[in-house]
């Protein structure tokens, strides 16, 4: 049994060298290569891939920036302060320097206070400027090991070296917004050199092999292009001619052959000579290039669609999933790295812009991936339909309509489909604040009772408040209920047979004919008559379907006041827009 065991081991080792010191895998290892700042700069300046790997995530981190949640006036002042100090630009430059060298910082210059003292945000703090410094001039101090310190595991002080004088300035960490490039694990400061201690790695440290392999492959493919077609001439006695020193004769013969071929494409040879053409095959090269591109993309953590600016490979690959993952990663870095780094600076910014700190003010990072117009429209339609279903006549009045309206305004504003809607509603007021009623979403007709009945259809005037102010300025007190009658049918009709208007709301544009008239049996009802084809066509449509009308003609009008006495000619008509609500179906009251 022992002999068989030994024979088996011998066969395995002979065929594969497994388990012996000749196993190739035993020689595999990793060597820490320290790239100098000059070498990193050479990569950045002379190859587009290192530059893209360094710049793109930094650019994407600030591309959509952030949205402050506060009052309109407060947001305006905060954003103005950000622009004044160039915050976005400083963050981008600092992130590029950090990714390039492994570390960088933004110095918060608040004036003449001692840079060694902690920076405490508060009233009176004014940011004069932001100064970006890289690891090359800003050296991190000793790592704090005091477990009770808020700076445990990181430097509390940094030293800035002046390149002109060589003088050093000690700066407290609270005055710096630090970035660490590719972060190193905790307690790695004891394993790296003095230059990197307290900082991180350059992002090129772990990607350079993939970059060089890609660039080398592209260079070889470019060389192959020059060898794509090679003409081969075989001359009888060629070697003897060279040996006898007849070089000129050889060159003359080659030139003659090339001239003949260049003139008419034909080749004339001696009977003993031969001519061949060698063509290089490029089949499979695109697949090889794709694999190298994927390798670089994986090493950099940037999808091919973003890094190389090309569509994803594959039968159905759109790259959308890769980009979503990448955008999620950038947003994650914004939340856990960039946001905390900016904490002290942001506090100083708020005191600078507002003079105080409202604890309810905060910000959110804007999403990198923006919705298409189709996606935005679909979200709007789905949200509106959902709200309509909740408020519909069959919903059992689950939610008060004003409350539902406020919630819907907030949702549409958050989705970004109707930007500025919240501010507009706050300015003009809610439905009940504008015209003293809450618009019914659907017909007031009882569900299940479809018997013909008299019908009254009206549209409420939405911009009631501004029209009322117009007439109040002329001493005319208008009625509380401002509406336009569409149908007044004493004849019972099937309400469902009346159909629906193609225009949910009606907008009568400014201008056009506007006339004050006196209606009513006593001629004391003041109305504003105007022209509207939409209302007239809708009225005539209902008449054709069986509705009645007590008057000879239909004239769209708004009732302004009843039992009115005065000179109609002294009143200036309202000539602005008239905004009308959706149709309201009601029982005709006797």
Secondary structure, DSSP 4 states (H G I P E B T S, - for coil): -HHHHHHHHHHHHHHH-TTSTT-GGGG---------HHHHHHHHHH-HHHHHHHHHHHHHHHHS-EEEES-HHHHHHHHHHHHHHTHHHHHHHHHHHHHHHS-EEEEEE-SSS-TTSPP---TT----EEEEEETTTEEE-PBB--TTSTTBTSBSEEEEEPTTT--EEEEEGGGEEEE-SBPPPTTGGGTS-TTTTTS-B-TTTTTHHHHHHHHHHHHHHHHHHHTSEEEEEE-TTHHHHHHTT-HHHHHHHHHHHHHHHHHHS-----TT-EEEEEE---TTHHHHHHHHHHHHHHHHT--HHHHT--PPPSSS--SHHHHHHHHHHHHHHIIIIIHHHTHHHHHHHHHHHHSS--TT-EEEEPPSSPPPHHHHHHHHHHHHHHHHHHHSTTTTS-S-HHHHHHHHHHHHHHHTTTTTHHHHHHHH--HHHHHSS---SS--SPTT----EEEEEEEEBTTHHHHHHHHHTTT----S--EEEEEEEEEEE-GGGG---S-SSEEE-SSS-EEEEEESTTS-EEEEEE--HHHHHHHHHHHHTT---SSSS---EEEEESS--S-GGGSPPP-S-EEEPPPEEEEPP-
